[in-house]
Amino acid sequence: MIPKESHSMRHRGAPGLRVFYRLRPFALVVSCLLASCATSREDYDVTTASLATVPNFENLRAYLDGPPGSVSNLNEWRPGTRDGSLDYLALSSGGAGGAFSVGILSEWSRSGQRPEFDIVSGVSTGALIAPFAFLGQTYDEKLKILYTTDLAKDLYAPKALPVAAMGNSILTQEPLRALVQHHLNRRVVDAIANEHRRGRRLFVLTTNLDYQRAVVWNIGAIAATDRTEALKLIQDVVIASASVPGLFPPVFIKSGFGKKVIEEMHVDGGASTQLLTLPEALLSRVAPPARVPSGTAKLYVIVNNALMPEFGTTTNRVIPIMARAYSILIKSQTKASLAALYAFTNQIGIRLQIASIDEQIPYDAFSPFDPAYMRAVFELGQHRLRTGGLWKDHPFFPAREIPDELSPPASSEKANARVRKH
């Protein structure tokens, strides 16, 4: 059962403010309300940006909007399934809502029906979950601890106001970095490398702010290089993917072209797209590839957010208004991505399964990593999978109807209609 609302979780207008703290509205709010002093960084031009590569890890990242054929080493990117089938898991952004994915994965393991995914991708909070989802049910307990205990509260470490106003973020990066470094350690990265060699693939998305482009990182291939610096690069990429602009500082990744060394500024992958599935060039092709054999390919998309409308009275103040509008933008962006994915998968015969938070769960907007909320969405994911109400094969989520007991009587409706006519 889903826990009932507790007094500490009640907050009027929470749906809009929830997104303000959980997702990316700081990208808007901070830029409008904080006067930041930029730290100096060496300039570079668009030619350098387009040709730059990370030393020793060439061809192990790609732009999501790159043209067909922009990836040269296809074997490192294409999954090597042995029986011709394909199971792909895509984990979306959503902040504390990532506990929804963790609950689903936990119950899926318990049921004995969880696939060994050939591809796992993650964006933002999904990027934090993806390495452990990729490695299988052995890591379910670790994810449960990360997403349902007070551990997540440690991430909320605000800077002193003068420092925040003159800097690049509200929160410090150290707690997030310490969490990632502790759990995404050498042993875990070595295990990811072994799975990559078996033909399985793990991808994480960041946003290159300078270039305004989404970057797909081939985490398994980076791990499989066995280079000592691979561990830090993978940690940096995951931290960057989860770093909401303005809330957490950006992550600088060194790259270069020729003798020119630059520092790319990478932030939350959700600034580009809420989920990572297929390259944009593939989704937008007029003539799609040939159909795959029926039943051989399945794409599971877990959206760590609600896609249905969530009612909440919006406070008539600048931040709540901006946050509420941004929450609508997030939903629209996600649904548009899912609609394109739905059209493509229908054309080529991939079975699409979509899960999203389908219940309006109260949230304390002033505690963005509230364990009570995280436990509630964790249990929602478990409950929906256990009872068979989790997966949908389409991305269309209509508004909930007004309950019958609140609807006006039929006679009143007819009377109102007569009044309108006259």
LINZIFEN-V654683 format. One record per pair of residues at least 12 apart in sequence whose ideal C-beta (glycine too) atoms are under 6 Angstrom apart, sorted by the first residue. I is the first residue (numbers start at 1). GAP is how many residues later the second one is. If there is no record, write none. Layout:
i->I gap->GAP
i->I gap->GAP
This chain:
i->2 gap->377
i->2 gap->378
i->3 gap->373
i->5 gap->357
i->9 gap->353
i->9 gap->355
i->9 gap->363
i->10 gap->352
i->11 gap->353
i->11 gap->354
i->12 gap->301
i->13 gap->299
i->13 gap->300
i->13 gap->301
i->13 gap->302
i->14 gap->298
i->14 gap->349
i->14 gap->351
i->15 gap->295
i->15 gap->297
i->16 gap->296
i->16 gap->298
i->16 gap->307
i->16 gap->308
i->16 gap->311
i->17 gap->306
i->17 gap->348
i->18 gap->345
i->18 gap->347
i->19 gap->308
i->20 gap->303
i->21 gap->344
i->21 gap->347
i->22 gap->73
i->22 gap->74
i->22 gap->346
i->23 gap->72
i->23 gap->307
i->24 gap->220
i->24 gap->246
i->25 gap->298
i->25 gap->301
i->26 gap->218
i->26 gap->220
i->26 gap->221
i->27 gap->218
i->27 gap->219
i->28 gap->294
i->29 gap->290
i->29 gap->293
i->30 gap->216
i->34 gap->131
i->37 gap->129
i->41 gap->222
i->44 gap->218
i->48 gap->209
i->48 gap->212
i->49 gap->162
i->51 gap->206
i->52 gap->203
i->52 gap->204
i->52 gap->205
i->53 gap->202
i->54 gap->201
i->56 gap->171
i->57 gap->165
i->59 gap->13
i->59 gap->14
i->60 gap->158
i->60 gap->161
i->60 gap->162
i->61 gap->154
i->61 gap->156
i->62 gap->154
i->63 gap->150
i->64 gap->150
i->64 gap->152
i->64 gap->216
i->65 gap->215
i->67 gap->214
i->68 gap->213
i->76 gap->145
i->79 gap->39
i->79 gap->40
i->79 gap->120
i->79 gap->122
i->80 gap->119
i->81 gap->37
i->84 gap->212
i->85 gap->211
i->86 gap->32
i->86 gap->211
i->87 gap->28
i->87 gap->30
i->87 gap->31
i->87 gap->211
i->88 gap->31
i->88 gap->211
i->89 gap->28
i->89 gap->31
i->89 gap->211
i->90 gap->31
i->90 gap->185
i->90 gap->187
i->90 gap->211
i->91 gap->31
i->91 gap->35
i->91 gap->38
i->91 gap->39
i->91 gap->211
i->92 gap->31
i->92 gap->34
i->92 gap->182
i->92 gap->183
i->92 gap->211
i->92 gap->212
i->93 gap->30
i->93 gap->31
i->93 gap->32
i->93 gap->177
i->93 gap->181
i->94 gap->31
i->94 gap->210
i->94 gap->211
i->95 gap->30
i->96 gap->273
i->96 gap->277
i->96 gap->278
i->97 gap->207
i->97 gap->208
i->97 gap->280
i->98 gap->27
i->98 gap->31
i->98 gap->49
i->98 gap->206
i->99 gap->48
i->99 gap->275
i->99 gap->278
i->99 gap->279
i->100 gap->204
i->100 gap->257
i->100 gap->277
i->100 gap->281
i->101 gap->28
i->101 gap->201
i->101 gap->203
i->102 gap->41
i->102 gap->45
i->102 gap->276
i->103 gap->275
i->103 gap->278
i->103 gap->279
i->104 gap->277
i->104 gap->281
i->105 gap->28
i->106 gap->34
i->107 gap->275
i->107 gap->278
i->107 gap->279
i->109 gap->28
i->109 gap->31
i->118 gap->82
i->119 gap->82
i->120 gap->13
i->120 gap->14
i->120 gap->82
i->121 gap->82
i->121 gap->155
i->122 gap->82
i->123 gap->82
i->123 gap->146
i->123 gap->147
i->123 gap->152
i->123 gap->153
i->124 gap->117
i->124 gap->118
i->124 gap->144
i->124 gap->145
i->124 gap->146
i->125 gap->179
i->127 gap->77
i->127 gap->111
i->127 gap->114
i->127 gap->115
i->128 gap->114
i->131 gap->53
i->134 gap->68
i->135 gap->56
i->147 gap->227
i->148 gap->226
i->148 gap->227
i->148 gap->230
i->150 gap->221
i->152 gap->217
i->153 gap->216
i->154 gap->21
i->155 gap->20
i->155 gap->21
i->155 gap->214
i->156 gap->213
i->157 gap->14
i->157 gap->15
i->157 gap->18
i->158 gap->12
i->158 gap->13
i->159 gap->13
i->168 gap->81
i->169 gap->79
i->169 gap->80
i->170 gap->77
i->171 gap->76
i->171 gap->77
i->173 gap->75
i->173 gap->76
i->177 gap->62
i->180 gap->55
i->180 gap->58
i->180 gap->59
i->181 gap->54
i->184 gap->51
i->186 gap->45
i->189 gap->34
i->189 gap->42
i->189 gap->45
i->192 gap->28
i->192 gap->31
i->193 gap->30
i->193 gap->31
i->196 gap->24
i->196 gap->28
i->197 gap->27
i->201 gap->19
i->202 gap->17
i->202 gap->18
i->203 gap->13
i->204 gap->13
i->204 gap->15
i->204 gap->33
i->204 gap->37
i->205 gap->64
i->205 gap->71
i->206 gap->34
i->206 gap->35
i->206 gap->60
i->206 gap->63
i->207 gap->60
i->207 gap->62
i->207 gap->64
i->207 gap->65
i->208 gap->56
i->208 gap->58
i->209 gap->56
i->209 gap->58
i->210 gap->55
i->214 gap->58
i->217 gap->20
i->219 gap->15
i->222 gap->12
i->236 gap->15
i->236 gap->17
i->239 gap->12
i->240 gap->26
i->241 gap->28
i->243 gap->24
i->243 gap->25
i->244 gap->24
i->245 gap->22
i->250 gap->15
i->250 gap->17
i->251 gap->15
i->253 gap->13
i->274 gap->59
i->274 gap->60
i->277 gap->64
i->283 gap->57
i->283 gap->61
i->288 gap->59
i->288 gap->60
i->289 gap->59
i->291 gap->57
i->291 gap->58
i->292 gap->56
i->292 gap->57
i->297 gap->53
i->298 gap->53
i->299 gap->51
i->299 gap->53
i->300 gap->53
i->301 gap->53
i->302 gap->53
i->303 gap->53
i->306 gap->51
i->307 gap->24
i->307 gap->28
i->307 gap->49
i->307 gap->90
i->308 gap->89
i->309 gap->90
i->310 gap->50
i->338 gap->57
i->339 gap->56
i->342 gap->53
i->353 gap->38
i->354 gap->38
i->354 gap->41
i->355 gap->35
i->355 gap->36
i->361 gap->15
